[in-house]
Amino acid sequence: MAEGLGDRLTQLEQAVRRAADLITRLKAERATLDKRVAEQARELDDLRSRAGASAEERAELARLRQERKEVLAQVDSILKELDKLEAP
């Protein structure tokens, strides 16, 4: 009976050691994953920032194109007026 109890205690001790090793590995994996999540969050913030800047740049480009159209229309109007003045 003492032998059986000793065997069971040895098995229990081994199981506890395996569980402790597993917990240690899982903690290390969690730390690694926490780092990766933090890196991914920083990358996401960077991409969102770039997307916002890109949207602002597109709006600025659209504004500049509209301004260019208006300036071209004014130049065309001025040229037509000059043509009228030069006509005999």
Residue, then its C-alpha position, 0 to 999 in steps of 0.5 A: m500500500a505504501e508503494g502504491l501511495g508513493d507511486r501516486l505521489t510521484q505521478l502527482e509530483q510529475a503532473v504538478r511539474r508539467a503543469a508548472d512548466l506549461i504555465t511558464r511556457l504559456k506566460a512566455e507566449r502571452a508576453t510575446l503575443d502582448k508585444r505583437v498586439a502592441e506592435q500591431a496596434r501601433e501599425l494600425d494607428d500609423l495606417r489610420s494616420r496615413a489614411g487621414a493624411s491621404a484623404e486631406e491630400r485628396a481634398e487639397l488636390a480637388r480644391l487645387r483642380q477646381e481653382r485651376k479650372e476657375v483661373l483657366a476660365q478667367v484667362d479664357s474670358i480675358l483673352k476673348e475680351l482682348d480679341k474683341l478689342e483687337a478686332p477692327 
